[in-house]
Amino acid sequence: MTLPTEPIGSIPRPQQLIDGMRTFGEGRIASGALDALFEAAVADTIRRFEETGSPVITDGEQRKPSFATYPVHGLKNLAPGGVTIPFEDGHTRQLPVLTAGPFHYAAYAATYLEGAKKYASRPMKQAVISASALSLLYPQGGIPGYPRETFLEELVREARTDIRRCLAAGASVQIDFTEGRLCIKLDPSKGLLNAFVDLNNRVLEGFDDAERRRIGVHTCPGGDKDSTHSADVDYAELLPALFRLNVGNFFVQLSSEADRPRVLKILGSHAKEGRRVFVGVTDPIHPRVETPAQVRDRILEAAKFIDPAHLGSTDDCGFSPFGDDTSTSRDTAFAKIRARVEGNAMASKELGV
């Protein structure tokens, strides 16, 4: 037995797939050709994932246009010009905006999972976007004849279905809540943060205790093109609200934090009563590949604050949450994952677990 260790989700796409997605969008290749590129990328990702020794794997989100917008990609009742997310290096990402109701998902994450399972021999995990992130699609000025509360009811239903289908397919589920620290930056009163937590808990009310033990939530300050959007927000402002989420597992970016012991002390106070905290021990947006010894030492540091019975390890973030991000290579991503797996085994041995 060892401490549990899991990835977050995304793996950089092969350049051939990125080029294919672009040319398909330009109408220069057929859907069948694009599907062949997706299929090859998923098969290669799972093969390489399993070669790292990772006890839990993902499909690398190869078929998702992004971790955030996969449920609404292609919907006709969306328009450009939604909420803009600024990153520290100056680049931005922008969500679409909803123009009319009703609201429904165009794709559920379980669809990607079903396509990937045939290549996998190890347990799989599927990341899903939070209901709170998708709530940002609704315009501040409202939509005539389609009240916000009606939208939220439909959003909760769809987000719950997204999770339930993944669980039914045999996967564990991770809710991506990367907007947690960002929303504090947008609203320092934390009213938006608390509303987001409450909305996600509305989704989670539809699951029993056994199901919630297979569900986790991920938080980080964003990770896109080697930049973040909210690393300057104090974790102490987020964590008490984060742990109000009714899930069993918490995946927390940590390796890139300037003062890890301070954050670990807060995490240790919450890592109890059926909860497990997976601390980030590799930094996906740093080009240096961590050594297994560095990973081991970060886990042993965490074990000073968190009971090993409630501890696990993970990566700080996905390696390519947006489909066009080429800032990290596939080789680097898998090297970091291998280091995490090997370092986790070293730490487990020293801890006697």
PAVEXTI-509709 format. One record per residue (C-alpha): residue number from 1; x, y, z. Coordinates in nm, 2 decimals. Layout:
BEGIN
<r><i>NUM</i><u>X</u><v>Y</v><w>Z</w></r>
...
END
This chain:
BEGIN
<r><i>1</i><u>0.00</u><v>0.00</v><w>0.00</w></r>
<r><i>2</i><u>0.12</u><v>0.35</v><w>-0.07</w></r>
<r><i>3</i><u>-0.03</u><v>0.70</v><w>-0.03</w></r>
<r><i>4</i><u>-0.28</u><v>0.76</v><w>-0.31</w></r>
<r><i>5</i><u>-0.15</u><v>0.97</v><w>-0.60</w></r>
<r><i>6</i><u>-0.36</u><v>1.10</v><w>-0.89</w></r>
<r><i>7</i><u>-0.33</u><v>1.34</v><w>-1.19</w></r>
<r><i>8</i><u>-0.54</u><v>1.64</v><w>-1.23</w></r>
<r><i>9</i><u>-0.65</u><v>1.58</v><w>-1.59</w></r>
<r><i>10</i><u>-0.51</u><v>1.74</v><w>-1.91</w></r>
<r><i>11</i><u>-0.20</u><v>1.64</v><w>-2.10</w></r>
<r><i>12</i><u>-0.06</u><v>1.86</v><w>-2.39</w></r>
<r><i>13</i><u>-0.21</u><v>1.75</v><w>-2.72</w></r>
<r><i>14</i><u>0.02</u><v>1.63</v><w>-3.00</w></r>
<r><i>15</i><u>0.10</u><v>1.91</v><w>-3.25</w></r>
<r><i>16</i><u>-0.06</u><v>1.71</v><w>-3.52</w></r>
<r><i>17</i><u>-0.39</u><v>1.71</v><w>-3.33</w></r>
<r><i>18</i><u>-0.37</u><v>2.08</v><w>-3.25</w></r>
<r><i>19</i><u>-0.31</u><v>2.15</v><w>-3.62</w></r>
<r><i>20</i><u>-0.60</u><v>1.92</v><w>-3.72</w></r>
<r><i>21</i><u>-0.84</u><v>2.10</v><w>-3.48</w></r>
<r><i>22</i><u>-0.74</u><v>2.43</v><w>-3.64</w></r>
<r><i>23</i><u>-0.78</u><v>2.31</v><w>-3.99</w></r>
<r><i>24</i><u>-1.11</u><v>2.15</v><w>-3.91</w></r>
<r><i>25</i><u>-1.23</u><v>2.48</v><w>-3.78</w></r>
<r><i>26</i><u>-1.13</u><v>2.64</v><w>-4.10</w></r>
<r><i>27</i><u>-1.32</u><v>2.37</v><w>-4.30</w></r>
<r><i>28</i><u>-1.01</u><v>2.22</v><w>-4.46</w></r>
<r><i>29</i><u>-1.04</u><v>1.87</v><w>-4.33</w></r>
<r><i>30</i><u>-1.34</u><v>1.64</v><w>-4.27</w></r>
<r><i>31</i><u>-1.48</u><v>1.53</v><w>-3.94</w></r>
<r><i>32</i><u>-1.36</u><v>1.18</v><w>-4.00</w></r>
<r><i>33</i><u>-1.00</u><v>1.29</v><w>-4.03</w></r>
<r><i>34</i><u>-1.02</u><v>1.49</v><w>-3.71</w></r>
<r><i>35</i><u>-1.18</u><v>1.19</v><w>-3.53</w></r>
<r><i>36</i><u>-0.88</u><v>0.98</v><w>-3.64</w></r>
<r><i>37</i><u>-0.64</u><v>1.23</v><w>-3.49</w></r>
<r><i>38</i><u>-0.84</u><v>1.24</v><w>-3.16</w></r>
<r><i>39</i><u>-0.85</u><v>0.86</v><w>-3.14</w></r>
<r><i>40</i><u>-0.47</u><v>0.83</v><w>-3.20</w></r>
<r><i>41</i><u>-0.40</u><v>1.10</v><w>-2.93</w></r>
<r><i>42</i><u>-0.62</u><v>0.93</v><w>-2.67</w></r>
<r><i>43</i><u>-0.46</u><v>0.59</v><w>-2.74</w></r>
<r><i>44</i><u>-0.11</u><v>0.73</v><w>-2.71</w></r>
<r><i>45</i><u>-0.19</u><v>0.94</v><w>-2.40</w></r>
<r><i>46</i><u>-0.33</u><v>0.64</v><w>-2.21</w></r>
<r><i>47</i><u>-0.04</u><v>0.42</v><w>-2.32</w></r>
<r><i>48</i><u>0.21</u><v>0.67</v><w>-2.19</w></r>
<r><i>49</i><u>0.01</u><v>0.74</v><w>-1.88</w></r>
<r><i>50</i><u>0.02</u><v>0.37</v><w>-1.79</w></r>
<r><i>51</i><u>0.39</u><v>0.35</v><w>-1.86</w></r>
<r><i>52</i><u>0.46</u><v>0.61</v><w>-1.58</w></r>
<r><i>53</i><u>0.32</u><v>0.36</v><w>-1.33</w></r>
<r><i>54</i><u>0.04</u><v>0.60</v><w>-1.24</w></r>
<r><i>55</i><u>-0.23</u><v>0.40</v><w>-1.04</w></r>
<r><i>56</i><u>-0.50</u><v>0.63</v><w>-1.17</w></r>
<r><i>57</i><u>-0.51</u><v>0.77</v><w>-1.52</w></r>
<r><i>58</i><u>-0.70</u><v>1.01</v><w>-1.74</w></r>
<r><i>59</i><u>-0.76</u><v>1.04</v><w>-2.12</w></r>
<r><i>60</i><u>-0.56</u><v>1.37</v><w>-2.10</w></r>
<r><i>61</i><u>-0.87</u><v>1.56</v><w>-2.21</w></r>
<r><i>62</i><u>-0.75</u><v>1.52</v><w>-2.56</w></r>
<r><i>63</i><u>-1.10</u><v>1.56</v><w>-2.71</w></r>
<r><i>64</i><u>-1.20</u><v>1.86</v><w>-2.51</w></r>
<r><i>65</i><u>-1.16</u><v>2.20</v><w>-2.67</w></r>
<r><i>66</i><u>-1.09</u><v>2.32</v><w>-2.32</w></r>
<r><i>67</i><u>-1.15</u><v>2.20</v><w>-1.96</w></r>
<r><i>68</i><u>-1.41</u><v>2.48</v><w>-1.91</w></r>
<r><i>69</i><u>-1.62</u><v>2.50</v><w>-2.23</w></r>
<r><i>70</i><u>-1.65</u><v>2.13</v><w>-2.34</w></r>
<r><i>71</i><u>-2.02</u><v>2.11</v><w>-2.23</w></r>
<r><i>72</i><u>-2.13</u><v>2.41</v><w>-2.44</w></r>
<r><i>73</i><u>-1.90</u><v>2.37</v><w>-2.74</w></r>
<r><i>74</i><u>-2.11</u><v>2.41</v><w>-3.05</w></r>
<r><i>75</i><u>-2.43</u><v>2.53</v><w>-2.89</w></r>
<r><i>76</i><u>-2.63</u><v>2.78</v><w>-3.10</w></r>
<r><i>77</i><u>-2.75</u><v>3.00</v><w>-2.82</w></r>
<r><i>78</i><u>-2.41</u><v>3.13</v><w>-2.73</w></r>
<r><i>79</i><u>-2.23</u><v>3.44</v><w>-2.85</w></r>
<r><i>80</i><u>-1.88</u><v>3.58</v><w>-2.81</w></r>
<r><i>81</i><u>-1.81</u><v>3.85</v><w>-2.55</w></r>
<r><i>82</i><u>-1.86</u><v>3.68</v><w>-2.21</w></r>
<r><i>83</i><u>-1.65</u><v>3.70</v><w>-1.90</w></r>
<r><i>84</i><u>-1.28</u><v>3.77</v><w>-1.97</w></r>
<r><i>85</i><u>-1.01</u><v>3.60</v><w>-1.76</w></r>
<r><i>86</i><u>-0.68</u><v>3.79</v><w>-1.75</w></r>
<r><i>87</i><u>-0.36</u><v>3.61</v><w>-1.68</w></r>
<r><i>88</i><u>-0.05</u><v>3.76</v><w>-1.52</w></r>
<r><i>89</i><u>0.16</u><v>3.76</v><w>-1.85</w></r>
<r><i>90</i><u>-0.11</u><v>3.97</v><w>-2.02</w></r>
<r><i>91</i><u>-0.29</u><v>3.72</v><w>-2.23</w></r>
<r><i>92</i><u>-0.66</u><v>3.65</v><w>-2.17</w></r>
<r><i>93</i><u>-0.92</u><v>3.38</v><w>-2.22</w></r>
<r><i>94</i><u>-1.29</u><v>3.47</v><w>-2.28</w></r>
<r><i>95</i><u>-1.60</u><v>3.27</v><w>-2.21</w></r>
<r><i>96</i><u>-1.90</u><v>3.29</v><w>-2.44</w></r>
<r><i>97</i><u>-2.22</u><v>3.44</v><w>-2.32</w></r>
<r><i>98</i><u>-2.57</u><v>3.28</v><w>-2.32</w></r>
<r><i>99</i><u>-2.82</u><v>3.45</v><w>-2.55</w></r>
<r><i>100</i><u>-3.14</u><v>3.25</v><w>-2.49</w></r>
<r><i>101</i><u>-3.28</u><v>2.95</v><w>-2.30</w></r>
<r><i>102</i><u>-3.33</u><v>2.68</v><w>-2.23</w></r>
<r><i>103</i><u>-2.98</u><v>2.56</v><w>-2.12</w></r>
<r><i>104</i><u>-2.84</u><v>2.22</v><w>-2.18</w></r>
<r><i>105</i><u>-2.51</u><v>2.05</v><w>-2.23</w></r>
<r><i>106</i><u>-2.39</u><v>1.98</v><w>-2.58</w></r>
<r><i>107</i><u>-2.15</u><v>1.71</v><w>-2.45</w></r>
<r><i>108</i><u>-2.11</u><v>1.52</v><w>-2.13</w></r>
<r><i>109</i><u>-1.77</u><v>1.42</v><w>-2.00</w></r>
<r><i>110</i><u>-1.87</u><v>1.06</v><w>-1.99</w></r>
<r><i>111</i><u>-1.87</u><v>1.06</v><w>-2.37</w></r>
<r><i>112</i><u>-1.49</u><v>1.11</v><w>-2.37</w></r>
<r><i>113</i><u>-1.46</u><v>0.85</v><w>-2.09</w></r>
<r><i>114</i><u>-1.64</u><v>0.58</v><w>-2.28</w></r>
<r><i>115</i><u>-1.42</u><v>0.64</v><w>-2.58</w></r>
<r><i>116</i><u>-1.10</u><v>0.61</v><w>-2.37</w></r>
<r><i>117</i><u>-1.19</u><v>0.31</v><w>-2.16</w></r>
<r><i>118</i><u>-1.11</u><v>0.05</v><w>-2.43</w></r>
<r><i>119</i><u>-0.74</u><v>0.16</v><w>-2.42</w></r>
<r><i>120</i><u>-0.71</u><v>0.16</v><w>-2.04</w></r>
<r><i>121</i><u>-0.62</u><v>-0.12</v><w>-1.79</w></r>
<r><i>122</i><u>-0.61</u><v>0.10</v><w>-1.49</w></r>
<r><i>123</i><u>-0.88</u><v>0.29</v><w>-1.30</w></r>
<r><i>124</i><u>-0.98</u><v>0.61</v><w>-1.47</w></r>
<r><i>125</i><u>-1.06</u><v>0.96</v><w>-1.35</w></r>
<r><i>126</i><u>-1.26</u><v>1.22</v><w>-1.53</w></r>
<r><i>127</i><u>-1.25</u><v>1.59</v><w>-1.47</w></r>
<r><i>128</i><u>-1.57</u><v>1.79</v><w>-1.51</w></r>
<r><i>129</i><u>-1.62</u><v>2.17</v><w>-1.50</w></r>
<r><i>130</i><u>-1.80</u><v>2.32</v><w>-1.20</w></r>
<r><i>131</i><u>-2.15</u><v>2.45</v><w>-1.22</w></r>
<r><i>132</i><u>-2.01</u><v>2.78</v><w>-1.07</w></r>
<r><i>133</i><u>-1.78</u><v>2.83</v><w>-1.37</w></r>
<r><i>134</i><u>-2.06</u><v>2.77</v><w>-1.62</w></r>
<r><i>135</i><u>-2.29</u><v>3.01</v><w>-1.42</w></r>
<r><i>136</i><u>-2.07</u><v>3.29</v><w>-1.56</w></r>
<r><i>137</i><u>-2.23</u><v>3.23</v><w>-1.90</w></r>
<r><i>138</i><u>-2.55</u><v>3.40</v><w>-1.80</w></r>
<r><i>139</i><u>-2.53</u><v>3.77</v><w>-1.88</w></r>
<r><i>140</i><u>-2.54</u><v>4.03</v><w>-1.60</w></r>
<r><i>141</i><u>-2.82</u><v>4.21</v><w>-1.78</w></r>
<r><i>142</i><u>-3.04</u><v>3.90</v><w>-1.79</w></r>
<r><i>143</i><u>-3.22</u><v>3.73</v><w>-2.07</w></r>
<r><i>144</i><u>-3.59</u><v>3.84</v><w>-2.15</w></r>
<r><i>145</i><u>-3.83</u><v>3.55</v><w>-2.07</w></r>
<r><i>146</i><u>-3.55</u><v>3.34</v><w>-1.92</w></r>
<r><i>147</i><u>-3.49</u><v>3.42</v><w>-1.56</w></r>
<r><i>148</i><u>-3.15</u><v>3.35</v><w>-1.40</w></r>
<r><i>149</i><u>-3.30</u><v>3.11</v><w>-1.15</w></r>
<r><i>150</i><u>-3.45</u><v>2.90</v><w>-1.43</w></r>
<r><i>151</i><u>-3.10</u><v>2.89</v><w>-1.59</w></r>
<r><i>152</i><u>-2.95</u><v>2.78</v><w>-1.26</w></r>
<r><i>153</i><u>-3.20</u><v>2.51</v><w>-1.21</w></r>
<r><i>154</i><u>-3.12</u><v>2.37</v><w>-1.56</w></r>
<r><i>155</i><u>-2.75</u><v>2.42</v><w>-1.50</w></r>
<r><i>156</i><u>-2.76</u><v>2.22</v><w>-1.17</w></r>
<r><i>157</i><u>-2.95</u><v>1.94</v><w>-1.35</w></r>
<r><i>158</i><u>-2.70</u><v>1.92</v><w>-1.63</w></r>
<r><i>159</i><u>-2.39</u><v>1.94</v><w>-1.40</w></r>
<r><i>160</i><u>-2.54</u><v>1.66</v><w>-1.19</w></r>
<r><i>161</i><u>-2.60</u><v>1.45</v><w>-1.49</w></r>
<r><i>162</i><u>-2.24</u><v>1.51</v><w>-1.61</w></r>
<r><i>163</i><u>-2.10</u><v>1.38</v><w>-1.28</w></r>
<r><i>164</i><u>-2.35</u><v>1.09</v><w>-1.25</w></r>
<r><i>165</i><u>-2.27</u><v>0.95</v><w>-1.60</w></r>
<r><i>166</i><u>-1.90</u><v>0.95</v><w>-1.52</w></r>
<r><i>167</i><u>-1.96</u><v>0.76</v><w>-1.19</w></r>
<r><i>168</i><u>-2.19</u><v>0.51</v><w>-1.37</w></r>
<r><i>169</i><u>-1.91</u><v>0.45</v><w>-1.62</w></r>
<r><i>170</i><u>-1.68</u><v>0.35</v><w>-1.33</w></r>
<r><i>171</i><u>-1.46</u><v>0.66</v><w>-1.30</w></r>
<r><i>172</i><u>-1.39</u><v>0.88</v><w>-1.01</w></r>
<r><i>173</i><u>-1.48</u><v>1.25</v><w>-1.07</w></r>
<r><i>174</i><u>-1.29</u><v>1.57</v><w>-1.01</w></r>
<r><i>175</i><u>-1.48</u><v>1.90</v><w>-1.02</w></r>
<r><i>176</i><u>-1.25</u><v>2.17</v><w>-1.16</w></r>
<r><i>177</i><u>-1.30</u><v>2.48</v><w>-0.94</w></r>
<r><i>178</i><u>-1.01</u><v>2.69</v><w>-1.07</w></r>
<r><i>179</i><u>-1.22</u><v>3.00</v><w>-1.05</w></r>
<r><i>180</i><u>-1.22</u><v>2.98</v><w>-0.66</w></r>
<r><i>181</i><u>-0.92</u><v>3.21</v><w>-0.60</w></r>
<r><i>182</i><u>-1.01</u><v>3.42</v><w>-0.91</w></r>
<r><i>183</i><u>-1.36</u><v>3.51</v><w>-0.78</w></r>
<r><i>184</i><u>-1.20</u><v>3.65</v><w>-0.46</w></r>
<r><i>185</i><u>-0.99</u><v>3.88</v><w>-0.68</w></r>
<r><i>186</i><u>-1.31</u><v>3.98</v><w>-0.86</w></r>
<r><i>187</i><u>-1.51</u><v>4.02</v><w>-0.54</w></r>
<r><i>188</i><u>-1.30</u><v>4.07</v><w>-0.22</w></r>
<r><i>189</i><u>-1.62</u><v>4.06</v><w>-0.01</w></r>
<r><i>190</i><u>-1.63</u><v>3.68</v><w>-0.09</w></r>
<r><i>191</i><u>-2.00</u><v>3.71</v><w>-0.17</w></r>
<r><i>192</i><u>-1.93</u><v>3.56</v><w>-0.51</w></r>
<r><i>193</i><u>-1.72</u><v>3.28</v><w>-0.36</w></r>
<r><i>194</i><u>-1.98</u><v>3.18</v><w>-0.12</w></r>
<r><i>195</i><u>-2.25</u><v>3.19</v><w>-0.39</w></r>
<r><i>196</i><u>-2.03</u><v>2.96</v><w>-0.60</w></r>
<r><i>197</i><u>-1.98</u><v>2.71</v><w>-0.32</w></r>
<r><i>198</i><u>-2.35</u><v>2.71</v><w>-0.25</w></r>
<r><i>199</i><u>-2.43</u><v>2.65</v><w>-0.62</w></r>
<r><i>200</i><u>-2.18</u><v>2.36</v><w>-0.64</w></r>
<r><i>201</i><u>-2.33</u><v>2.21</v><w>-0.32</w></r>
<r><i>202</i><u>-2.68</u><v>2.22</v><w>-0.49</w></r>
<r><i>203</i><u>-2.53</u><v>1.99</v><w>-0.75</w></r>
<r><i>204</i><u>-2.38</u><v>1.76</v><w>-0.49</w></r>
<r><i>205</i><u>-2.70</u><v>1.73</v><w>-0.30</w></r>
<r><i>206</i><u>-2.80</u><v>1.48</v><w>-0.57</w></r>
<r><i>207</i><u>-2.54</u><v>1.22</v><w>-0.45</w></r>
<r><i>208</i><u>-2.52</u><v>1.00</v><w>-0.15</w></r>
<r><i>209</i><u>-2.22</u><v>0.96</v><w>0.09</w></r>
<r><i>210</i><u>-2.07</u><v>0.67</v><w>-0.10</w></r>
<r><i>211</i><u>-2.09</u><v>0.86</v><w>-0.43</w></r>
<r><i>212</i><u>-1.94</u><v>1.18</v><w>-0.28</w></r>
<r><i>213</i><u>-1.64</u><v>0.97</v><w>-0.16</w></r>
<r><i>214</i><u>-1.57</u><v>0.92</v><w>-0.53</w></r>
<r><i>215</i><u>-1.60</u><v>1.29</v><w>-0.61</w></r>
<r><i>216</i><u>-1.33</u><v>1.55</v><w>-0.55</w></r>
<r><i>217</i><u>-1.27</u><v>1.92</v><w>-0.62</w></r>
<r><i>218</i><u>-0.96</u><v>2.08</v><w>-0.77</w></r>
<r><i>219</i><u>-0.83</u><v>2.43</v><w>-0.69</w></r>
<r><i>220</i><u>-0.54</u><v>2.62</v><w>-0.84</w></r>
<r><i>221</i><u>-0.46</u><v>2.98</v><w>-0.95</w></r>
<r><i>222</i><u>-0.50</u><v>2.88</v><w>-1.31</w></r>
<r><i>223</i><u>-0.24</u><v>2.75</v><w>-1.54</w></r>
<r><i>224</i><u>-0.23</u><v>2.85</v><w>-1.91</w></r>
<r><i>225</i><u>0.07</u><v>2.93</v><w>-2.13</w></r>
<r><i>226</i><u>0.30</u><v>2.92</v><w>-1.83</w></r>
<r><i>227</i><u>0.10</u><v>3.18</v><w>-1.65</w></r>
<r><i>228</i><u>-0.16</u><v>3.20</v><w>-1.37</w></r>
<r><i>229</i><u>-0.46</u><v>3.43</v><w>-1.31</w></r>
<r><i>230</i><u>-0.49</u><v>3.44</v><w>-0.93</w></r>
<r><i>231</i><u>-0.17</u><v>3.33</v><w>-0.76</w></r>
<r><i>232</i><u>-0.16</u><v>3.66</v><w>-0.57</w></r>
<r><i>233</i><u>-0.48</u><v>3.57</v><w>-0.38</w></r>
<r><i>234</i><u>-0.41</u><v>3.44</v><w>-0.03</w></r>
<r><i>235</i><u>-0.51</u><v>3.08</v><w>0.01</w></r>
<r><i>236</i><u>-0.63</u><v>3.16</v><w>0.36</w></r>
<r><i>237</i><u>-0.91</u><v>3.36</v><w>0.19</w></r>
<r><i>238</i><u>-1.03</u><v>3.06</v><w>-0.01</w></r>
<r><i>239</i><u>-0.97</u><v>2.74</v><w>0.20</w></r>
<r><i>240</i><u>-1.24</u><v>2.77</v><w>0.47</w></r>
<r><i>241</i><u>-1.51</u><v>2.81</v><w>0.19</w></r>
<r><i>242</i><u>-1.35</u><v>2.54</v><w>-0.02</w></r>
<r><i>243</i><u>-1.39</u><v>2.29</v><w>0.26</w></r>
<r><i>244</i><u>-1.76</u><v>2.36</v><w>0.27</w></r>
<r><i>245</i><u>-1.79</u><v>2.17</v><w>-0.05</w></r>
<r><i>246</i><u>-1.96</u><v>1.83</v><w>0.02</w></r>
<r><i>247</i><u>-1.70</u><v>1.61</v><w>-0.14</w></r>
<r><i>248</i><u>-1.45</u><v>1.35</v><w>-0.01</w></r>
<r><i>249</i><u>-1.13</u><v>1.46</v><w>-0.19</w></r>
<r><i>250</i><u>-0.96</u><v>1.79</v><w>-0.24</w></r>
<r><i>251</i><u>-0.68</u><v>1.84</v><w>-0.50</w></r>
<r><i>252</i><u>-0.48</u><v>2.15</v><w>-0.40</w></r>
<r><i>253</i><u>-0.21</u><v>2.33</v><w>-0.60</w></r>
<r><i>254</i><u>0.08</u><v>2.36</v><w>-0.36</w></r>
<r><i>255</i><u>0.43</u><v>2.30</v><w>-0.51</w></r>
<r><i>256</i><u>0.45</u><v>2.65</v><w>-0.66</w></r>
<r><i>257</i><u>0.33</u><v>2.83</v><w>-0.34</w></r>
<r><i>258</i><u>0.59</u><v>3.06</v><w>-0.18</w></r>
<r><i>259</i><u>0.50</u><v>2.96</v><w>0.17</w></r>
<r><i>260</i><u>0.39</u><v>2.59</v><w>0.17</w></r>
<r><i>261</i><u>0.41</u><v>2.53</v><w>0.55</w></r>
<r><i>262</i><u>0.16</u><v>2.82</v><w>0.61</w></r>
<r><i>263</i><u>-0.09</u><v>2.67</v><w>0.36</w></r>
<r><i>264</i><u>-0.03</u><v>2.31</v><w>0.49</w></r>
<r><i>265</i><u>-0.11</u><v>2.42</v><w>0.84</w></r>
<r><i>266</i><u>-0.45</u><v>2.54</v><w>0.72</w></r>
<r><i>267</i><u>-0.51</u><v>2.22</v><w>0.51</w></r>
<r><i>268</i><u>-0.42</u><v>2.01</v><w>0.81</w></r>
<r><i>269</i><u>-0.70</u><v>2.16</v><w>1.01</w></r>
<r><i>270</i><u>-0.95</u><v>2.06</v><w>0.75</w></r>
<r><i>271</i><u>-0.81</u><v>1.71</v><w>0.65</w></r>
<r><i>272</i><u>-1.02</u><v>1.50</v><w>0.88</w></r>
<r><i>273</i><u>-1.36</u><v>1.33</v><w>0.90</w></r>
<r><i>274</i><u>-1.36</u><v>1.14</v><w>0.58</w></r>
<r><i>275</i><u>-1.17</u><v>1.40</v><w>0.38</w></r>
<r><i>276</i><u>-0.85</u><v>1.34</v><w>0.19</w></r>
<r><i>277</i><u>-0.62</u><v>1.63</v><w>0.07</w></r>
<r><i>278</i><u>-0.41</u><v>1.56</v><w>-0.24</w></r>
<r><i>279</i><u>-0.13</u><v>1.82</v><w>-0.23</w></r>
<r><i>280</i><u>0.04</u><v>1.94</v><w>-0.55</w></r>
<r><i>281</i><u>0.40</u><v>1.82</v><w>-0.57</w></r>
<r><i>282</i><u>0.48</u><v>1.90</v><w>-0.93</w></r>
<r><i>283</i><u>0.44</u><v>2.24</v><w>-1.11</w></r>
<r><i>284</i><u>0.30</u><v>2.19</v><w>-1.47</w></r>
<r><i>285</i><u>0.39</u><v>2.55</v><w>-1.58</w></r>
<r><i>286</i><u>0.76</u><v>2.53</v><w>-1.47</w></r>
<r><i>287</i><u>0.99</u><v>2.38</v><w>-1.74</w></r>
<r><i>288</i><u>1.21</u><v>2.20</v><w>-1.48</w></r>
<r><i>289</i><u>1.12</u><v>1.84</v><w>-1.42</w></r>
<r><i>290</i><u>1.11</u><v>1.76</v><w>-1.05</w></r>
<r><i>291</i><u>1.32</u><v>1.47</v><w>-0.93</w></r>
<r><i>292</i><u>1.15</u><v>1.18</v><w>-0.73</w></r>
<r><i>293</i><u>1.35</u><v>1.30</v><w>-0.43</w></r>
<r><i>294</i><u>1.20</u><v>1.65</v><w>-0.45</w></r>
<r><i>295</i><u>0.86</u><v>1.50</v><w>-0.47</w></r>
<r><i>296</i><u>0.93</u><v>1.27</v><w>-0.18</w></r>
<r><i>297</i><u>1.04</u><v>1.57</v><w>0.03</w></r>
<r><i>298</i><u>0.73</u><v>1.77</v><w>-0.05</w></r>
<r><i>299</i><u>0.51</u><v>1.49</v><w>0.06</w></r>
<r><i>300</i><u>0.71</u><v>1.44</v><w>0.38</w></r>
<r><i>301</i><u>0.67</u><v>1.81</v><w>0.44</w></r>
<r><i>302</i><u>0.30</u><v>1.78</v><w>0.40</w></r>
<r><i>303</i><u>0.29</u><v>1.48</v><w>0.64</w></r>
<r><i>304</i><u>0.41</u><v>1.70</v><w>0.92</w></r>
<r><i>305</i><u>0.08</u><v>1.89</v><w>0.90</w></r>
<r><i>306</i><u>-0.16</u><v>1.63</v><w>0.75</w></r>
<r><i>307</i><u>-0.22</u><v>1.29</v><w>0.89</w></r>
<r><i>308</i><u>-0.11</u><v>1.04</v><w>0.62</w></r>
<r><i>309</i><u>-0.44</u><v>0.87</v><w>0.65</w></r>
<r><i>310</i><u>-0.59</u><v>1.18</v><w>0.50</w></r>
<r><i>311</i><u>-0.30</u><v>1.27</v><w>0.26</w></r>
<r><i>312</i><u>-0.24</u><v>1.21</v><w>-0.11</w></r>
<r><i>313</i><u>-0.03</u><v>1.37</v><w>-0.39</w></r>
<r><i>314</i><u>-0.11</u><v>1.52</v><w>-0.72</w></r>
<r><i>315</i><u>0.01</u><v>1.77</v><w>-0.98</w></r>
<r><i>316</i><u>-0.06</u><v>2.14</v><w>-0.92</w></r>
<r><i>317</i><u>-0.28</u><v>2.17</v><w>-1.22</w></r>
<r><i>318</i><u>-0.36</u><v>2.02</v><w>-1.56</w></r>
<r><i>319</i><u>-0.07</u><v>2.04</v><w>-1.81</w></r>
<r><i>320</i><u>-0.28</u><v>2.19</v><w>-2.09</w></r>
<r><i>321</i><u>-0.63</u><v>2.29</v><w>-1.98</w></r>
<r><i>322</i><u>-0.69</u><v>2.48</v><w>-2.30</w></r>
<r><i>323</i><u>-0.66</u><v>2.28</v><w>-2.62</w></r>
<r><i>324</i><u>-0.43</u><v>2.51</v><w>-2.80</w></r>
<r><i>325</i><u>-0.17</u><v>2.55</v><w>-2.53</w></r>
<r><i>326</i><u>0.17</u><v>2.43</v><w>-2.64</w></r>
<r><i>327</i><u>0.38</u><v>2.58</v><w>-2.36</w></r>
<r><i>328</i><u>0.46</u><v>2.24</v><w>-2.21</w></r>
<r><i>329</i><u>0.56</u><v>1.93</v><w>-2.42</w></r>
<r><i>330</i><u>0.41</u><v>1.59</v><w>-2.38</w></r>
<r><i>331</i><u>0.75</u><v>1.45</v><w>-2.28</w></r>
<r><i>332</i><u>0.78</u><v>1.70</v><w>-2.00</w></r>
<r><i>333</i><u>0.43</u><v>1.63</v><w>-1.87</w></r>
<r><i>334</i><u>0.49</u><v>1.26</v><w>-1.85</w></r>
<r><i>335</i><u>0.83</u><v>1.30</v><w>-1.70</w></r>
<r><i>336</i><u>0.68</u><v>1.51</v><w>-1.42</w></r>
<r><i>337</i><u>0.41</u><v>1.25</v><w>-1.37</w></r>
<r><i>338</i><u>0.66</u><v>0.97</v><w>-1.35</w></r>
<r><i>339</i><u>0.86</u><v>1.17</v><w>-1.09</w></r>
<r><i>340</i><u>0.54</u><v>1.22</v><w>-0.89</w></r>
<r><i>341</i><u>0.46</u><v>0.85</v><w>-0.89</w></r>
<r><i>342</i><u>0.82</u><v>0.74</v><w>-0.80</w></r>
<r><i>343</i><u>0.85</u><v>1.01</v><w>-0.53</w></r>
<r><i>344</i><u>0.51</u><v>0.92</v><w>-0.39</w></r>
<r><i>345</i><u>0.63</u><v>0.56</v><w>-0.35</w></r>
<r><i>346</i><u>0.95</u><v>0.68</v><w>-0.18</w></r>
<r><i>347</i><u>0.76</u><v>0.90</v><w>0.07</w></r>
<r><i>348</i><u>0.51</u><v>0.61</v><w>0.14</w></r>
<r><i>349</i><u>0.80</u><v>0.39</v><w>0.23</w></r>
<r><i>350</i><u>0.95</u><v>0.64</v><w>0.47</w></r>
<r><i>351</i><u>0.61</u><v>0.70</v><w>0.63</w></r>
<r><i>352</i><u>0.54</u><v>0.33</v><w>0.66</w></r>
<r><i>353</i><u>0.21</u><v>0.34</v><w>0.47</w></r>
END
